[in-house]
Amino acid sequence: MAGLNSVGPRRIGYAPGVYDMFHIGHLNILRNSRLACDYLIAGVVSDDLSRRAKGKSPVIPLAERLEIVSSIRYVDEAVEENVPTKLEMWERLRFDVIIKGDDWRGTDKGIRLEREFAEVGVQVFYLPYTVHTSSTMLRQALNIELGLRA
């Protein structure tokens, strides 16, 4: 039965992300997500949802991102996030806590997320966002190095 182990209830965490061009910020999120849960599910955003949300496709294809993320020792399970809302993922996975970067805290989308999940008893756990490294920054740096437009 999901949510139980031989010792008793376990706290299931969900850490969604695109996880494109895997970098130290991604590793920090997954490592620190274990502070909020006993069993960690990483939701890897589909190429289509990423394209809709960010206006561009990930550099690394979904199958490869899933394999990379599932190979991280802090992750117990990696799943494709292919529905438009985090609440739909909760309906599928029934996690106890959702983990987001603190760049969401206090924003319209963060407040909406907190409100929606409070209604179903799920905690929103914020982790410090790694500001010096992001996939967007890596993409821009590569484009500059290659003489391409960002």
N, CA, C and O atoms as a GROMACS GRO file, in nm:
protein
  600
    1MET      N    1   0.084  -0.118   0.000
    1MET     CA    2   0.000   0.000   0.000
    1MET      C    3   0.088   0.124   0.000
    1MET      O    4   0.179   0.134   0.082
    2ALA      N    5   0.063   0.217  -0.090
    2ALA     CA    6   0.144   0.338  -0.099
    2ALA      C    7   0.139   0.414   0.032
    2ALA      O    8   0.033   0.424   0.095
    3GLY      N    9   0.252   0.468   0.073
    3GLY     CA   10   0.259   0.549   0.193
    3GLY      C   11   0.289   0.469   0.320
    3GLY      O   12   0.300   0.528   0.427
    4LEU      N   13   0.304   0.336   0.310
    4LEU     CA   14   0.334   0.255   0.427
    4LEU      C   15   0.457   0.170   0.401
    4LEU      O   16   0.480   0.124   0.290
    5ASN      N   17   0.535   0.149   0.507
    5ASN     CA   18   0.644   0.052   0.500
    5ASN      C   19   0.637  -0.035   0.625
    5ASN      O   20   0.542  -0.023   0.702
    6SER      N   21   0.733  -0.121   0.646
    6SER     CA   22   0.725  -0.215   0.756
    6SER      C   23   0.734  -0.147   0.893
    6SER      O   24   0.694  -0.206   0.993
    7VAL      N   25   0.784  -0.025   0.899
    7VAL     CA   26   0.799   0.045   1.025
    7VAL      C   27   0.675   0.129   1.056
    7VAL      O   28   0.650   0.161   1.172
    8GLY      N   29   0.600   0.165   0.957
    8GLY     CA   30   0.483   0.250   0.976
    8GLY      C   31   0.471   0.348   0.861
    8GLY      O   32   0.531   0.330   0.755
    9PRO      N   33   0.392   0.452   0.883
    9PRO     CA   34   0.371   0.549   0.774
    9PRO      C   35   0.503   0.614   0.731
    9PRO      O   36   0.590   0.641   0.814
   10ARG      N   37   0.514   0.638   0.607
   10ARG     CA   38   0.629   0.713   0.556
   10ARG      C   39   0.578   0.836   0.486
   10ARG      O   40   0.467   0.838   0.432
   11ARG      N   41   0.658   0.938   0.488
   11ARG     CA   42   0.623   1.067   0.428
   11ARG      C   43   0.675   1.069   0.285
   11ARG      O   44   0.796   1.059   0.262
   12ILE      N   45   0.584   1.082   0.190
   12ILE     CA   46   0.619   1.079   0.049
   12ILE      C   47   0.633   1.222  -0.002
   12ILE      O   48   0.542   1.304   0.014
   13GLY      N   49   0.746   1.250  -0.062
   13GLY     CA   50   0.772   1.382  -0.118
   13GLY      C   51   0.771   1.379  -0.269
   13GLY      O   52   0.802   1.278  -0.332
   14TYR      N   53   0.735   1.493  -0.327
   14TYR     CA   54   0.730   1.507  -0.473
   14TYR      C   55   0.809   1.632  -0.510
   14TYR      O   56   0.777   1.742  -0.467
   15ALA      N   57   0.912   1.613  -0.591
   15ALA     CA   58   0.998   1.724  -0.634
   15ALA      C   59   0.990   1.736  -0.786
   15ALA      O   60   1.065   1.669  -0.858
   16PRO      N   61   0.900   1.822  -0.836
   16PRO     CA   62   0.886   1.836  -0.981
   16PRO      C   63   0.991   1.931  -1.039
   16PRO      O   64   1.036   2.024  -0.973
   17GLY      N   65   1.027   1.906  -1.164
   17GLY     CA   66   1.120   1.994  -1.234
   17GLY      C   67   1.142   1.945  -1.375
   17GLY      O   68   1.110   1.830  -1.408
   18VAL      N   69   1.196   2.031  -1.458
   18VAL     CA   70   1.231   1.989  -1.594
   18VAL      C   71   1.360   1.907  -1.590
   18VAL      O   72   1.373   1.809  -1.663
   19TYR      N   73   1.452   1.946  -1.504
   19TYR     CA   74   1.581   1.877  -1.488
   19TYR      C   75   1.657   1.868  -1.620
   19TYR      O   76   1.716   1.764  -1.651
   20ASP      N   77   1.654   1.976  -1.696
   20ASP     CA   78   1.727   1.982  -1.823
   20ASP      C   79   1.872   2.019  -1.796
   20ASP      O   80   1.900   2.098  -1.706
   21MET      N   81   1.962   1.964  -1.872
   21MET     CA   82   2.106   1.989  -1.856
   21MET      C   83   2.141   1.981  -1.707
   21MET      O   84   2.182   2.080  -1.646
   22PHE      N   85   2.125   1.863  -1.651
   22PHE     CA   86   2.138   1.839  -1.507
   22PHE      C   87   2.263   1.906  -1.451
   22PHE      O   88   2.373   1.890  -1.503
   23HIS      N   89   2.244   1.983  -1.343
   23HIS     CA   90   2.353   2.060  -1.283
   23HIS      C   91   2.342   2.059  -1.131
   23HIS      O   92   2.252   1.996  -1.075
   24ILE      N   93   2.432   2.128  -1.064
   24ILE     CA   94   2.441   2.127  -0.919
   24ILE      C   95   2.313   2.176  -0.852
   24ILE      O   96   2.278   2.127  -0.745
   25GLY      N   97   2.242   2.269  -0.912
   25GLY     CA   98   2.116   2.316  -0.856
   25GLY      C   99   2.014   2.203  -0.849
   25GLY      O  100   1.941   2.190  -0.750
   26HIS      N  101   2.009   2.121  -0.953
   26HIS     CA  102   1.919   2.006  -0.954
   26HIS      C  103   1.960   1.907  -0.844
   26HIS      O  104   1.875   1.856  -0.770
   27LEU      N  105   2.089   1.881  -0.834
   27LEU     CA  106   2.137   1.788  -0.732
   27LEU      C  107   2.105   1.840  -0.593
   27LEU      O  108   2.062   1.763  -0.506
   28ASN      N  109   2.124   1.969  -0.570
   28ASN     CA  110   2.090   2.028  -0.440
   28ASN      C  111   1.943   2.010  -0.406
   28ASN      O  112   1.909   1.975  -0.294
   29ILE      N  113   1.856   2.033  -0.504
   29ILE     CA  114   1.712   2.017  -0.480
   29ILE      C  115   1.680   1.872  -0.442
   29ILE      O  116   1.608   1.848  -0.345
   30LEU      N  117   1.733   1.779  -0.516
   30LEU     CA  118   1.702   1.638  -0.488
   30LEU      C  119   1.763   1.592  -0.357
   30LEU      O  120   1.699   1.520  -0.280
   31ARG      N  121   1.886   1.633  -0.330
   31ARG     CA  122   1.951   1.596  -0.203
   31ARG      C  123   1.874   1.655  -0.085
   31ARG      O  124   1.843   1.584   0.011
   32ASN      N  125   1.843   1.782  -0.092
   32ASN     CA  126   1.777   1.849   0.020
   32ASN      C  127   1.630   1.812   0.032
   32ASN      O  128   1.570   1.831   0.138
   33SER      N  129   1.571   1.762  -0.074
   33SER     CA  130   1.432   1.718  -0.067
   33SER      C  131   1.415   1.604   0.032
   33SER      O  132   1.307   1.587   0.090
   34ARG      N  133   1.520   1.527   0.053
   34ARG     CA  134   1.513   1.417   0.149
   34ARG      C  135   1.493   1.467   0.291
   34ARG      O  136   1.454   1.389   0.378
   35LEU      N  137   1.519   1.594   0.317
   35LEU     CA  138   1.493   1.652   0.449
   35LEU      C  139   1.344   1.658   0.478
   35LEU      O  140   1.303   1.663   0.594
   36ALA      N  141   1.263   1.659   0.373
   36ALA     CA  142   1.118   1.677   0.388
   36ALA      C  143   1.041   1.547   0.377
   36ALA      O  144   0.919   1.547   0.394
   37CYS      N  145   1.109   1.435   0.348
   37CYS     CA  146   1.034   1.312   0.324
   37CYS      C  147   1.120   1.189   0.348
   37CYS      O  148   1.242   1.198   0.366
   38ASP      N  149   1.054   1.074   0.347
   38ASP     CA  150   1.121   0.944   0.360
   38ASP      C  151   1.136   0.875   0.226
   38ASP      O  152   1.225   0.793   0.206
   39TYR      N  153   1.047   0.909   0.134
   39TYR     CA  154   1.044   0.847   0.000
   39TYR      C  155   1.028   0.961  -0.098
   39TYR      O  156   0.931   1.037  -0.090
   40LEU      N  157   1.122   0.974  -0.192
   40LEU     CA  158   1.121   1.088  -0.284
   40LEU      C  159   1.085   1.046  -0.426
   40LEU      O  160   1.149   0.958  -0.485
   41ILE      N  161   0.982   1.110  -0.478
   41ILE     CA  162   0.943   1.094  -0.617
   41ILE      C  163   0.982   1.223  -0.689
   41ILE      O  164   0.940   1.332  -0.651
   42ALA      N  165   1.062   1.210  -0.793
   42ALA     CA  166   1.098   1.325  -0.876
   42ALA      C  167   1.008   1.325  -0.998
   42ALA      O  168   1.004   1.228  -1.074
   43GLY      N  169   0.936   1.434  -1.017
   43GLY     CA  170   0.850   1.449  -1.134
   43GLY      C  171   0.928   1.520  -1.243
   43GLY      O  172   0.965   1.637  -1.227
   44VAL      N  173   0.954   1.452  -1.352
   44VAL     CA  174   1.029   1.510  -1.464
   44VAL      C  175   0.928   1.560  -1.567
   44VAL      O  176   0.855   1.482  -1.627
   45VAL      N  177   0.925   1.691  -1.585
   45VAL     CA  178   0.826   1.755  -1.671
   45VAL      C  179   0.846   1.712  -1.816
   45VAL      O  180   0.959   1.712  -1.867
   46SER      N  181   0.738   1.674  -1.882
   46SER     CA  182   0.744   1.628  -2.021
   46SER      C  183   0.793   1.740  -2.113
   46SER      O  184   0.786   1.858  -2.079
   47ASP      N  185   0.843   1.700  -2.228
   47ASP     CA  186   0.890   1.796  -2.328
   47ASP      C  187   0.777   1.893  -2.367
   47ASP      O  188   0.800   2.013  -2.378
   48ASP      N  189   0.657   1.839  -2.387
   48ASP     CA  190   0.544   1.920  -2.429
   48ASP      C  191   0.506   2.024  -2.323
   48ASP      O  192   0.487   2.141  -2.354
   49LEU      N  193   0.495   1.980  -2.196
   49LEU     CA  194   0.461   2.075  -2.089
   49LEU      C  195   0.570   2.179  -2.070
   49LEU      O  196   0.541   2.296  -2.044
   50SER      N  197   0.694   2.138  -2.083
   50SER     CA  198   0.805   2.232  -2.070
   50SER      C  199   0.800   2.337  -2.181
   50SER      O  200   0.820   2.456  -2.157
   51ARG      N  201   0.772   2.292  -2.300
   51ARG     CA  202   0.761   2.382  -2.416
   51ARG      C  203   0.649   2.483  -2.394
   51ARG      O  204   0.664   2.602  -2.424
   52ARG      N  205   0.536   2.435  -2.343
   52ARG     CA  206   0.423   2.525  -2.317
   52ARG      C  207   0.453   2.625  -2.206
   52ARG      O  208   0.414   2.742  -2.215
   53ALA      N  209   0.522   2.580  -2.102
   53ALA     CA  210   0.549   2.667  -1.987
   53ALA      C  211   0.663   2.765  -2.012
   53ALA      O  212   0.657   2.880  -1.969
   54LYS      N  213   0.767   2.720  -2.082
   54LYS     CA  214   0.887   2.802  -2.097
   54LYS      C  215   0.908   2.856  -2.239
   54LYS      O  216   0.995   2.940  -2.262
   55GLY      N  217   0.827   2.808  -2.333
   55GLY     CA  218   0.838   2.858  -2.470
   55GLY      C  219   0.952   2.796  -2.549
   55GLY      O  220   0.981   2.839  -2.660
   56LYS      N  221   1.017   2.695  -2.492
   56LYS     CA  222   1.124   2.625  -2.564
   56LYS      C  223   1.133   2.481  -2.515
   56LYS      O  224   1.094   2.449  -2.403
   57SER      N  225   1.183   2.397  -2.602
   57SER     CA  226   1.197   2.256  -2.567
   57SER      C  227   1.323   2.234  -2.484
   57SER      O  228   1.421   2.306  -2.499
   58PRO      N  229   1.320   2.134  -2.396
   58PRO     CA  230   1.443   2.099  -2.325
   58PRO      C  231   1.550   2.054  -2.423
   58PRO      O  232   1.520   2.002  -2.531
   59VAL      N  233   1.676   2.073  -2.386
   59VAL     CA  234   1.788   2.028  -2.468
   59VAL      C  235   1.798   1.876  -2.462
   59VAL      O  236   1.821   1.810  -2.563
   60ILE      N  237   1.781   1.822  -2.344
   60ILE     CA  238   1.792   1.677  -2.321
   60ILE      C  239   1.652   1.615  -2.332
   60ILE      O  240   1.560   1.662  -2.266
   61PRO      N  241   1.636   1.511  -2.414
   61PRO     CA  242   1.504   1.448  -2.429
   61PRO      C  243   1.453   1.387  -2.298
   61PRO      O  244   1.531   1.349  -2.211
   62LEU      N  245   1.322   1.378  -2.286
   62LEU     CA  246   1.257   1.328  -2.165
   62LEU      C  247   1.313   1.194  -2.119
   62LEU      O  248   1.345   1.178  -2.001
   63ALA      N  249   1.325   1.097  -2.208
   63ALA     CA  250   1.372   0.964  -2.167
   63ALA      C  251   1.509   0.971  -2.101
   63ALA      O  252   1.534   0.900  -2.004
   64GLU      N  253   1.596   1.056  -2.152
   64GLU     CA  254   1.729   1.070  -2.093
   64GLU      C  255   1.724   1.144  -1.960
   64GLU      O  256   1.796   1.109  -1.867
   65ARG      N  257   1.638   1.246  -1.950
   65ARG     CA  258   1.624   1.318  -1.823
   65ARG      C  259   1.568   1.226  -1.715
   65ARG      O  260   1.613   1.231  -1.600
   66LEU      N  261   1.472   1.142  -1.752
   66LEU     CA  262   1.418   1.044  -1.657
   66LEU      C  263   1.527   0.947  -1.609
   66LEU      O  264   1.535   0.915  -1.491
   67GLU      N  265   1.609   0.902  -1.701
   67GLU     CA  266   1.715   0.809  -1.663
   67GLU      C  267   1.818   0.874  -1.572
   67GLU      O  268   1.864   0.814  -1.475
   68ILE      N  269   1.856   0.998  -1.605
   68ILE     CA  270   1.952   1.070  -1.521
   68ILE      C  271   1.896   1.089  -1.381
   68ILE      O  272   1.962   1.055  -1.282
   69VAL      N  273   1.775   1.141  -1.371
   69VAL     CA  274   1.715   1.171  -1.240
   69VAL      C  275   1.692   1.043  -1.160
   69VAL      O  276   1.715   1.041  -1.039
   70SER      N  277   1.649   0.937  -1.225
   70SER     CA  278   1.624   0.812  -1.152
   70SER      C  279   1.754   0.748  -1.102
   70SER      O  280   1.750   0.664  -1.012
   71SER      N  281   1.867   0.788  -1.158
   71SER     CA  282   1.996   0.735  -1.117
   71SER      C  283   2.056   0.807  -0.996
   71SER      O  284   2.157   0.764  -0.941
   72ILE      N  285   1.995   0.917  -0.956
   72ILE     CA  286   2.043   0.993  -0.841
   72ILE      C  287   2.004   0.918  -0.714
   72ILE      O  288   1.888   0.882  -0.698
   73ARG      N  289   2.097   0.896  -0.625
   73ARG     CA  290   2.072   0.811  -0.508
   73ARG      C  291   1.966   0.864  -0.413
   73ARG      O  292   1.909   0.787  -0.336
   74TYR      N  293   1.938   0.992  -0.417
   74TYR     CA  294   1.837   1.050  -0.327
   74TYR      C  295   1.694   1.025  -0.378
   74TYR      O  296   1.598   1.042  -0.304
   75VAL      N  297   1.683   0.986  -0.503
   75VAL     CA  298   1.553   0.968  -0.568
   75VAL      C  299   1.511   0.821  -0.560
   75VAL      O  300   1.586   0.732  -0.602
   76ASP      N  301   1.392   0.798  -0.507
   76ASP     CA  302   1.340   0.661  -0.500
   76ASP      C  303   1.264   0.623  -0.626
   76ASP      O  304   1.258   0.506  -0.663
   77GLU      N  305   1.207   0.724  -0.692
   77GLU     CA  306   1.127   0.698  -0.811
   77GLU      C  307   1.124   0.826  -0.896
   77GLU      O  308   1.111   0.936  -0.843
   78ALA      N  309   1.137   0.810  -1.027
   78ALA     CA  310   1.125   0.923  -1.119
   78ALA      C  311   1.007   0.893  -1.212
   78ALA      O  312   0.997   0.785  -1.268
   79VAL      N  313   0.919   0.993  -1.225
   79VAL     CA  314   0.800   0.976  -1.309
   79VAL      C  315   0.788   1.094  -1.404
   79VAL      O  316   0.836   1.204  -1.376
   80GLU      N  317   0.724   1.070  -1.515
   80GLU     CA  318   0.697   1.178  -1.610
   80GLU      C  319   0.581   1.262  -1.558
   80GLU      O  320   0.475   1.209  -1.524
   81GLU      N  321   0.601   1.393  -1.553
   81GLU     CA  322   0.491   1.483  -1.522
   81GLU      C  323   0.434   1.529  -1.655
   81GLU      O  324   0.496   1.609  -1.726
   82ASN      N  325   0.316   1.478  -1.688
   82ASN     CA  326   0.258   1.504  -1.820
   82ASN      C  327   0.116   1.558  -1.812
   82ASN      O  328   0.040   1.551  -1.909
   83VAL      N  329   0.081   1.610  -1.696
   83VAL     CA  330  -0.050   1.674  -1.678
   83VAL      C  331  -0.027   1.820  -1.641
   83VAL      O  332   0.076   1.854  -1.583
   84PRO      N  333  -0.122   1.907  -1.673
   84PRO     CA  334  -0.096   2.051  -1.658
   84PRO      C  335  -0.092   2.106  -1.516
   84PRO      O  336  -0.044   2.217  -1.495
   85THR      N  337  -0.142   2.031  -1.416
   85THR     CA  338  -0.139   2.085  -1.281
   85THR      C  339  -0.072   1.988  -1.184
   85THR      O  340  -0.075   1.867  -1.202
   86LYS      N  341  -0.011   2.045  -1.081
   86LYS     CA  342   0.053   1.964  -0.977
   86LYS      C  343  -0.052   1.886  -0.899
   86LYS      O  344  -0.025   1.776  -0.851
   87LEU      N  345  -0.173   1.941  -0.887
   87LEU     CA  346  -0.280   1.871  -0.818
   87LEU      C  347  -0.318   1.741  -0.890
   87LEU      O  348  -0.352   1.642  -0.826
   88GLU      N  349  -0.312   1.743  -1.023
   88GLU     CA  350  -0.338   1.620  -1.099
   88GLU      C  351  -0.230   1.515  -1.071
   88GLU      O  352  -0.259   1.396  -1.067
   89MET      N  353  -0.106   1.560  -1.052
   89MET     CA  354   0.000   1.465  -1.016
   89MET      C  355  -0.026   1.409  -0.876
   89MET      O  356  -0.001   1.291  -0.850
   90TRP      N  357  -0.075   1.494  -0.786
   90TRP     CA  358  -0.107   1.446  -0.651
   90TRP      C  359  -0.217   1.340  -0.657
   90TRP      O  360  -0.211   1.240  -0.585
   91GLU      N  361  -0.317   1.362  -0.742
   91GLU     CA  362  -0.425   1.264  -0.755
   91GLU      C  363  -0.370   1.129  -0.800
   91GLU      O  364  -0.422   1.024  -0.762
   92ARG      N  365  -0.267   1.132  -0.882
   92ARG     CA  366  -0.205   1.009  -0.931
   92ARG      C  367  -0.113   0.945  -0.826
   92ARG      O  368  -0.113   0.823  -0.811
   93LEU      N  369  -0.034   1.027  -0.754
   93LEU     CA  370   0.073   0.975  -0.669
   93LEU      C  371   0.044   0.980  -0.518
   93LEU      O  372   0.104   0.903  -0.442
   94ARG      N  373  -0.045   1.068  -0.475
   94ARG     CA  374  -0.083   1.083  -0.334
   94ARG      C  375   0.038   1.108  -0.243
   94ARG      O  376   0.056   1.039  -0.143
   95PHE      N  377   0.118   1.206  -0.277
   95PHE     CA  378   0.232   1.245  -0.194
   95PHE      C  379   0.184   1.333  -0.079
   95PHE      O  380   0.075   1.389  -0.082
   96ASP      N  381   0.270   1.345   0.023
   96ASP     CA  382   0.238   1.422   0.145
   96ASP      C  383   0.295   1.563   0.142
   96ASP      O  384   0.244   1.652   0.210
   97VAL      N  385   0.399   1.582   0.067
   97VAL     CA  386   0.467   1.711   0.061
   97VAL      C  387   0.517   1.734  -0.081
   97VAL      O  388   0.567   1.642  -0.146
   98ILE      N  389   0.502   1.857  -0.128
   98ILE     CA  390   0.557   1.895  -0.258
   98ILE      C  391   0.673   1.990  -0.232
   98ILE      O  392   0.662   2.080  -0.149
   99ILE      N  393   0.782   1.970  -0.302
   99ILE     CA  394   0.904   2.047  -0.278
   99ILE      C  395   0.929   2.139  -0.397
   99ILE      O  396   0.932   2.095  -0.512
  100LYS      N  397   0.946   2.267  -0.368
  100LYS     CA  398   0.970   2.368  -0.472
  100LYS      C  399   1.086   2.457  -0.428
  100LYS      O  400   1.118   2.465  -0.309
  101GLY      N  401   1.147   2.523  -0.525
  101GLY     CA  402   1.250   2.621  -0.495
  101GLY      C  403   1.188   2.744  -0.431
  101GLY      O  404   1.073   2.778  -0.460
  102ASP      N  405   1.264   2.810  -0.343
  102ASP     CA  406   1.206   2.925  -0.273
  102ASP      C  407   1.184   3.046  -0.363
  102ASP      O  408   1.135   3.150  -0.318
  103ASP      N  409   1.221   3.034  -0.491
  103ASP     CA  410   1.186   3.139  -0.585
  103ASP      C  411   1.035   3.141  -0.611
  103ASP      O  412   0.984   3.237  -0.669
  104TRP      N  413   0.964   3.038  -0.570
  104TRP     CA  414   0.818   3.033  -0.580
  104TRP      C  415   0.749   3.100  -0.462
  104TRP      O  416   0.636   3.147  -0.473
  105ARG      N  417   0.818   3.106  -0.346
  105ARG     CA  418   0.758   3.157  -0.223
  105ARG      C  419   0.711   3.301  -0.241
  105ARG      O  420   0.786   3.387  -0.286
  106GLY      N  421   0.585   3.327  -0.204
  106GLY     CA  422   0.530   3.462  -0.209
  106GLY      C  423   0.486   3.509  -0.347
  106GLY      O  424   0.434   3.620  -0.360
  107THR      N  425   0.508   3.427  -0.450
  107THR     CA  426   0.464   3.464  -0.584
  107THR      C  427   0.319   3.419  -0.603
  107THR      O  428   0.267   3.340  -0.525
  108ASP      N  429   0.256   3.471  -0.708
  108ASP     CA  430   0.118   3.430  -0.736
  108ASP      C  431   0.108   3.278  -0.751
  108ASP      O  432   0.017   3.216  -0.697
  109LYS      N  433   0.202   3.218  -0.826
  109LYS     CA  434   0.194   3.073  -0.848
  109LYS      C  435   0.223   2.996  -0.719
  109LYS      O  436   0.164   2.890  -0.697
  110GLY      N  437   0.312   3.047  -0.636
  110GLY     CA  438   0.340   2.982  -0.508
  110GLY      C  439   0.223   2.989  -0.412
  110GLY      O  440   0.190   2.890  -0.347
  111ILE      N  441   0.160   3.106  -0.403
  111ILE     CA  442   0.042   3.124  -0.316
  111ILE      C  443  -0.072   3.034  -0.362
  111ILE      O  444  -0.141   2.974  -0.280
  112ARG      N  445  -0.092   3.026  -0.494
  112ARG     CA  446  -0.196   2.938  -0.550
  112ARG      C  447  -0.165   2.792  -0.517
  112ARG      O  448  -0.255   2.716  -0.480
  113LEU      N  449  -0.038   2.753  -0.531
  113LEU     CA  450   0.004   2.616  -0.501
  113LEU      C  451  -0.023   2.584  -0.354
  113LEU      O  452  -0.077   2.478  -0.322
  114GLU      N  453   0.014   2.674  -0.264
  114GLU     CA  454  -0.007   2.653  -0.121
  114GLU      C  455  -0.156   2.639  -0.090
  114GLU      O  456  -0.196   2.552  -0.013
  115ARG      N  457  -0.238   2.724  -0.150
  115ARG     CA  458  -0.382   2.721  -0.125
  115ARG      C  459  -0.443   2.588  -0.174
  115ARG      O  460  -0.518   2.524  -0.101
  116GLU      N  461  -0.410   2.549  -0.297
  116GLU     CA  462  -0.465   2.425  -0.354
  116GLU      C  463  -0.424   2.303  -0.271
  116GLU      O  464  -0.506   2.215  -0.245
  117PHE      N  465  -0.297   2.298  -0.230
  117PHE     CA  466  -0.251   2.180  -0.157
  117PHE      C  467  -0.296   2.180  -0.012
  117PHE      O  468  -0.310   2.073   0.047
  118ALA      N  469  -0.319   2.296   0.047
  118ALA     CA  470  -0.373   2.301   0.184
  118ALA      C  471  -0.510   2.232   0.188
  118ALA      O  472  -0.545   2.169   0.287
  119GLU      N  473  -0.585   2.245   0.080
  119GLU     CA  474  -0.719   2.184   0.074
  119GLU      C  475  -0.716   2.032   0.078
  119GLU      O  476  -0.814   1.969   0.117
  120VAL      N  477  -0.603   1.972   0.036
  120VAL     CA  478  -0.593   1.826   0.036
  120VAL      C  479  -0.491   1.775   0.139
  120VAL      O  480  -0.455   1.658   0.140
  121GLY      N  481  -0.445   1.866   0.228
  121GLY     CA  482  -0.356   1.828   0.337
  121GLY      C  483  -0.212   1.804   0.298
  121GLY      O  484  -0.140   1.730   0.367
  122VAL      N  485  -0.167   1.864   0.188
  122VAL     CA  486  -0.029   1.848   0.143
  122VAL      C  487   0.050   1.974   0.180
  122VAL      O  488   0.006   2.086   0.155
  123GLN      N  489   0.167   1.953   0.239
  123GLN     CA  490   0.254   2.063   0.276
  123GLN      C  491   0.338   2.106   0.156
  123GLN      O  492   0.382   2.022   0.077
  124VAL      N  493   0.361   2.236   0.142
  124VAL     CA  494   0.455   2.288   0.043
  124VAL      C  495   0.584   2.318   0.119
  124VAL      O  496   0.585   2.397   0.213
  125PHE      N  497   0.692   2.254   0.078
  125PHE     CA  498   0.823   2.268   0.142
  125PHE      C  499   0.915   2.340   0.044
  125PHE      O  500   0.936   2.294  -0.068
  126TYR      N  501   0.968   2.454   0.087
  126TYR     CA  502   1.055   2.534   0.000
  126TYR      C  503   1.202   2.509   0.031
  126TYR      O  504   1.242   2.499   0.147
  127LEU      N  505   1.280   2.499  -0.074
  127LEU     CA  506   1.426   2.485  -0.061
  127LEU      C  507   1.493   2.606  -0.124
  127LEU      O  508   1.439   2.666  -0.217
  128PRO      N  509   1.611   2.643  -0.074
  128PRO     CA  510   1.683   2.754  -0.136
  128PRO      C  511   1.714   2.726  -0.283
  128PRO      O  512   1.761   2.618  -0.318
  129TYR      N  513   1.685   2.824  -0.365
  129TYR     CA  514   1.710   2.816  -0.510
  129TYR      C  515   1.858   2.844  -0.534
  129TYR      O  516   1.913   2.940  -0.480
  130THR      N  517   1.923   2.762  -0.615
  130THR     CA  518   2.064   2.781  -0.648
  130THR      C  519   2.075   2.890  -0.755
  130THR      O  520   2.058   2.862  -0.874
  131VAL      N  521   2.103   3.013  -0.712
  131VAL     CA  522   2.096   3.127  -0.804
  131VAL      C  523   2.213   3.134  -0.901
  131VAL      O  524   2.199   3.193  -1.008
  132HIS      N  525   2.326   3.076  -0.867
  132HIS     CA  526   2.442   3.091  -0.954
  132HIS      C  527   2.446   2.990  -1.068
  132HIS      O  528   2.532   3.000  -1.156
  133THR      N  529   2.356   2.892  -1.070
  133THR     CA  530   2.352   2.794  -1.178
  133THR      C  531   2.207   2.762  -1.210
  133THR      O  532   2.128   2.733  -1.121
  134SER      N  533   2.174   2.766  -1.338
  134SER     CA  534   2.042   2.722  -1.384
  134SER      C  535   2.057   2.672  -1.527
  134SER      O  536   2.154   2.704  -1.595
  135SER      N  537   1.962   2.593  -1.571
  135SER     CA  538   1.966   2.545  -1.709
  135SER      C  539   1.957   2.661  -1.807
  135SER      O  540   2.020   2.658  -1.912
  136THR      N  541   1.880   2.763  -1.771
  136THR     CA  542   1.870   2.881  -1.858
  136THR      C  543   2.005   2.949  -1.872
  136THR      O  544   2.045   2.988  -1.981
  137MET      N  545   2.077   2.964  -1.759
  137MET     CA  546   2.209   3.026  -1.764
  137MET      C  547   2.307   2.941  -1.845
  137MET      O  548   2.387   2.994  -1.922
  138LEU      N  549   2.300   2.809  -1.828
  138LEU     CA  550   2.388   2.721  -1.906
  138LEU      C  551   2.358   2.732  -2.054
  138LEU      O  552   2.450   2.737  -2.136
  139ARG      N  553   2.230   2.735  -2.089
  139ARG     CA  554   2.190   2.748  -2.229
  139ARG      C  555   2.242   2.879  -2.288
  139ARG      O  556   2.294   2.882  -2.399
  140GLN      N  557   2.228   2.989  -2.212
  140GLN     CA  558   2.277   3.119  -2.258
  140GLN      C  559   2.428   3.118  -2.276
  140GLN      O  560   2.479   3.172  -2.374
  141ALA      N  561   2.500   3.059  -2.182
  141ALA     CA  562   2.645   3.052  -2.190
  141ALA      C  563   2.689   2.972  -2.312
  141ALA      O  564   2.783   3.012  -2.382
  142LEU      N  565   2.623   2.861  -2.338
  142LEU     CA  566   2.657   2.781  -2.455
  142LEU      C  567   2.629   2.857  -2.585
  142LEU      O  568   2.707   2.851  -2.680
  143ASN      N  569   2.516   2.928  -2.587
  143ASN     CA  570   2.483   3.005  -2.706
  143ASN      C  571   2.585   3.115  -2.732
  143ASN      O  572   2.622   3.139  -2.847
  144ILE      N  573   2.631   3.182  -2.626
  144ILE     CA  574   2.733   3.286  -2.640
  144ILE      C  575   2.862   3.224  -2.691
  144ILE      O  576   2.925   3.276  -2.784
  145GLU      N  577   2.901   3.112  -2.631
  145GLU     CA  578   3.025   3.044  -2.670
  145GLU      C  579   3.019   3.000  -2.816
  145GLU      O  580   3.119   3.005  -2.887
  146LEU      N  581   2.902   2.957  -2.860
  146LEU     CA  582   2.888   2.908  -2.997
  146LEU      C  583   2.849   3.021  -3.094
  146LEU      O  584   2.837   2.998  -3.215
  147GLY      N  585   2.831   3.141  -3.042
  147GLY     CA  586   2.796   3.254  -3.127
  147GLY      C  587   2.652   3.252  -3.176
  147GLY      O  588   2.621   3.307  -3.281
  148LEU      N  589   2.565   3.188  -3.098
  148LEU     CA  590   2.424   3.177  -3.134
  148LEU      C  591   2.343   3.276  -3.052
  148LEU      O  592   2.391   3.327  -2.950
  149ARG      N  593   2.222   3.304  -3.096
  149ARG     CA  594   2.132   3.389  -3.020
  149ARG      C  595   2.067   3.307  -2.910
  149ARG      O  596   2.036   3.190  -2.930
  150ALA      N  597   2.047   3.367  -2.793
  150ALA     CA  598   1.986   3.298  -2.677
  150ALA      C  599   1.839   3.274  -2.699
  150ALA      O  600   1.773   3.217  -2.612
   0.00000   0.00000   0.00000
